[in-house]
Amino acid sequence: MPQAVSRIFLTTSSLSLMLMQEHAKQQAQKEDNSFLILDRIPMRESVVRAILQTSSLYPHSEQLNMSLAMSTQATFRPSLTKRLTREFKDKPGFKQVYQFLYHRQQKRILQEWKVELQKHMEAWPLHDEIEIYAQPMIKLRSIIAGLFPKAKIIYFEHGLGDYMDARAKLKKDKDFYGLFGEEANNYFPETGFMPLHVNLSDHVASFAQAFPEVREAFEAIPKDLPWVLLATQPLEEFLIPNSFWDDFLARLYQHLPEGQKVRFLIKPHPRQAQDVCDYLLASIHSSGFEAVIWDDPSTQHLSLEILFVWMVNHTMAVASPFSSSVFYLSKLFPKNDISYLYSMRSLSKFNQKTPPGIKQRWKVMGNWVERVFGKDAIDIGLGA
């Protein structure tokens, strides 16, 4: 008889949790149990709510929210101190001092988190065999793995960057499951990505039960015109000006059927600054198009991959600079009558103030998009 397994889910997003739970459903035995932990990062209440709503699709014995509360008014724009740190942390002389102070601080913080985790978890009915489901760069992963050194760690994605991090920092014997696992293996066959097969059309009924608020928010949006779904990205965190969005929208308009009347549906990223959404709304209106923001507070930060179950039959295009959602949706909903549009190349004209490390990461990600993720999407940044 197979030994009972306890699964510990470490996550920061409703999408990642949904993928973890789908995989667990295929593995779980009757005596298994599971436990959910939200990672130690700043999260708005709406993001926490979205994750907990998603958790209702799978039986978790315990749920622990270790996230740091963040007000709806707060933004992720870098402070002056953070901008200066980014500027100087890799320069000779300063680099050694920064790394010493950073690692000393991290050691103290991790010890505090460890004590807090042990306090909460000591009463959990954990089996001897434990599996840890986590995103590659999750902050609490090393602590949980240290508490359970014999546990098997299985990695799941929550964005395109996880593939890059998995290849760069995970050993070959670590399992990484992703929607683009097969395509990633063709690109990097030595890495050993595992394909994750999910059919969201099988979950319409369960989604309707788990997320009743979505139906109300969905019904409130006019459907007299086809939708162009605009998935935003918090590029202001990396000092990309709003003029980038003007350029992006101009490129997007050129790819719409001439004379076609549409309604733009703006879906904010969980870290998006509200003023950027307002800017996009005003810019689209000034160009003569209808537009609304999906701003329902109870559903705004649900994974777009979940929300799209309701949106798919009203959408003619999905667009974003390079949001993971564009590529995930092209994989999950491969419909010929929906265009999936992105534009990474045009960023180069607007990233003069972006930290060098971020620009290099975007450059590498561009190669991944071209060779792995963008097979069923259209690059509207060509010629930038």
N, C-alpha and C positions, 0 to 999 in steps of 0.2 A: 504494500500500500504506500503511495507517495507520501512523503513527509509534508506536514502542513507548513505553509509559508506565510510570513508576515511581509507585507509590502509597504514601504515608507515612500510616499510621494512628496518630492520637493519641487516646488514650482513657483513661477512668478506670473503665469498667464493662464487664461481660460483655454487657449488653444493647446498649449503644452499639456495641460491636465487632461483635456479631452483625448489627445493622442495616447497618453499614458494609460488612461482608463480603457480605451479600446484595445490596447495590447494586453492589459491585465485580464480583460474578459475572456480572451482566447487562452489564457494560461491558468486561470484560477480553478482551484478545487474547493469542495464544500467546506472544509475546515480552515481554509485560508482566511486571513483578515488583512485589513489595510488601514493606513493612517496618513492623514494629509497635513503637511506643514507648508505654510506660506513663507517664502524666503525673507531674510532680514534686509529689505531694501525699502525706500520710500514708496508708498502706494496711496493713491487716492481711495477714498471709501468706495467709490463706484467700481474701481478695479478689484478690490477685495470682494465686493458683492458679486461681481461677475464670476470670479473663481469659485466662490462658495455655491453659486447657482449651478455651475458646471459640475461641482462635486456631487450634486444630488443625482447625477446619472450613474453613480457607482456607490456601493455600500462601504462607507468609511466608518471604522469604529470610533475614531477620534479625529478632531480637527484642531490644529494649533496655528494661530495667526501670529507669526513672529515679525511681521512687517512693521515699518515705521509710518505712523499716521501722517498724512499730508493733506493740507487744506485744498479745497477746490480752486482757490485763488492763487496758490503757489505755482511757480513755473520751474522748469528745469534749466532755464538759461544760466550759463556759468557766471558766477560772481567775479568781481575784479580779482579776488584772491585766487580763485580757480584758474582764471585766464592767465595770470602771472605764473602760477605753478606749471601749467601746461607749457608755457613759453620757455621756462628755464630748467625744468626737471631733468632734461636729458643733456644739458650742457656740461662740459668738463668742469670738475670741481664741485658744482652744485649737485650733480647727479649722485655722487657718493653720499653726500650729506642727506639729500632727500631720501634715498633708499634706506639709509640707516634709521632715520626718524620714522619713515613710513612703516618699515617692518617692525620696529619697536611698538608703535601704536597698534598695528594689526595684531600682534601677539597678545597685547593686553585686551583688546576688544574681543578676539576670538575666545579667550579664556572666560570672559564675562558671558558671552553667548553660550558657551559650553555648560556653565553652571545653570543658566536659565533653562536650557534644553533638558538637562538631566532632571531638574526639578519637575518639569511638566511630564516627562516621559517615564518616570520611575514606576508609575502605576499602570502603564499600558500593558495589556496582555500579549506580549510579543512571543512568537514561537522561536525555537532555536534557529530555524532557517529563516534568514532575512534577505530580502532584495530591496535595494534602494533605487528608485526611479528618479532621475534628476536631469536637469539641463546641464550642459558641460561646465558652464562658468557660474553656477549657483553658489552663493556665498556660504551657505550652511553645509554644503556637501562634505567638505573635509572634516568638519566636526562630527557629523553623523557617521561618516566612514570610520573615524577614530573611535567612536563609541562602540561600533560593531565591526571590528577588523575582519571578520570572516564573511561579512555580507557581500553579496554580489551586486555590483553597481551596473545599472543599465541606463544608458543616456537617450534622451529624446530631445527633439528640436522645439524651439519656439520662434525661430527666425533664421534667416539665411546665414547669419554670422556663426551659428552653432556648428555648421558644417566645417567652416574654416577653423574654428577653435578645436573641434574634435580632431581634425587632421593634424593640427599643429601640436596639441597638448595631450592627447589621449594615446595610450598604448594600443598596439594592435589587438590585444586580447580583450579590450573593453568594447562591449556591444554599444552601437549607436544606431538607433532606429530613426528613419526619416522618410517622409513622403517621396523624396528624391534620392533614396538610397541606391536604387539601381543605376540612375544616371550618374550619381557621384562615383560609383564604383567604376563606371566606364572611363571617367576622367582621371581618378586616382585609384587604380585597381589594388594597390598595395595597402590601402587603408582599411578596407573591410566594412563599409557601411552596410546596414541591413535595411532592405525596403520595408516600408510600413504601408499596409493596404487598408484604406478606410473608405467606406462608401456612405456618405452622409445621407443619401436618399433613403437609407434604411432606418434613419433616426428621426424622421419628420414627426411622428407621433410622440416619441419620448422628448424631443426638443419642445414641442408644444406644451407638454405637461411641466417640464422643468423651467421653461421661460415664458410664463403666461403674459408677462408685461410686454414682450416683444410684439405680440399680436396687436395690442392696443397702440403701440408706437408705430407699427407698420401701417395700421389702418388710418392713422392721422396724416400720412403723407399722400398728396394727390397722385393719382395714377393716370391722369389724362394724357401724359406725355411719357415716352420711354426715358429711362434713367441712365445717366452717366455717373457711375459711382466713383467718387474721388476719395481715395484713401490717403489721408495726410501723413506726413512724417515730421517729427520735431527737429527739423534742420536748424532752427534757431539756436539749439544747444551747441551747434558747431559753427555759429556765427555766419550762417548763410542768410543773406538779406532777403527781404520780401520781393525784391526785383527778380529773384530766381523764379518765384511763382508766376510772375507776369510772363516770363519767357516760357515756362512750362505750359501755362494755359494757352498761349498763342500757338504752340506746337500742337497741343491737343485739339484746338478748334480746327486746325488744318486736316486732322484725321477723322473728323465727323463728316457724314454725308452732306454734301452741299444742299443748303436749304432745309435740312432736317431740324425740326423743333424738338428740343430735349429739355429735361430737367436735371440739373446737377444735384446729386445727393452727396453732401460732404460728410464723410465718416472720420471724426477726429481720432488721431492716435492717442492712447492713454496718457502720453507725456506731452501732448500738444498744448501750446499756449493759446488761450482763448482769442487773443488779439490777432493771431495768424488766421484762425478760422474766420473771424469777422472780416479780415482783409480779403480772404478768398471769396467770401460771399459777396462783398461789395464789388470786387473786380469782375466776377462772373456776371453780376447784374448789370454792370456798366457796359459789358460787351453784348447785352441784349438777350441773355439767356435767363431762364428761370433757375432758381437754386434754393435749396434748403439745407440746413445742418441737422444731422441726426443727433439731437441734443437731449433726448429723453434721459433724465438722470438715472433711471433704474436700469437702462440697457445700453447706454452710450459706450461703455467700455467692455462690452462682451466681445469676444473674438469675432472678427468680421466673417471668418469661415463658418461660424455658427449662424450669425445673422443672415448670411447669404442664402440659407435655406428658404427664407421668406422672400428675399429680394430677387432671386434668380430669374423668375418668369417676367419681371418688369425691367430688367437691366439689358441695355444694348452694348455697354462698354464699362470696363473697370480700368481706372488709371491711377498712377502714382509715380513719383520719381523712381523709387526702387523698393517700395514696401514689399515685404515678404508676402503680403496678402495677394498681390497681383499674381504672383507665380503659384502660390498655393491654390488659389481659386481656379487658375488655368488647369491645374492638375486634378482638382476635386470636381470641377464642373466643366468638362471639356465640350462645351456647346459651340457649334459652328456659327451661331448667330450672336455670340458675344465676343467682342474684341477685348483683349487684355493688353494694355499699353503702359510703357515705362520709358524713362529718360534719365539714365545715369550720366551719359556723356556730357550733357549740357551743364552739369554741376561745375565743370572745370572753369567756367567763365565767372563763377561767383564764389569760389572757395579761397580767395586770397588770404582771409583771416582765419581759415580753418586750421587747427593744429596739424603739423606734419604727419604725426602718427595716424590721425583719422584719415587724412588724404591717402596715405599709403594703404590703409585698410580698405578704403573704397576702391582703390585701383585693383587690388587683389579680388575684391568682391565682384568687380566688373567682369573679370575673367570667368569667375564662377557663373555669373548670370549668363554670359554669352555661351558657355560650354555645357552648363548643367541645368539651370533653372529656366532659361528663357526660350525653350524650344517652341512653346505654344503662345508666346507673347510677342508683341511688336515694339521695336525700339524706335520711339519717335524722336530720339536725340541724335539720330544719324545726321551728319553734316554740321554738328555743333562746333 
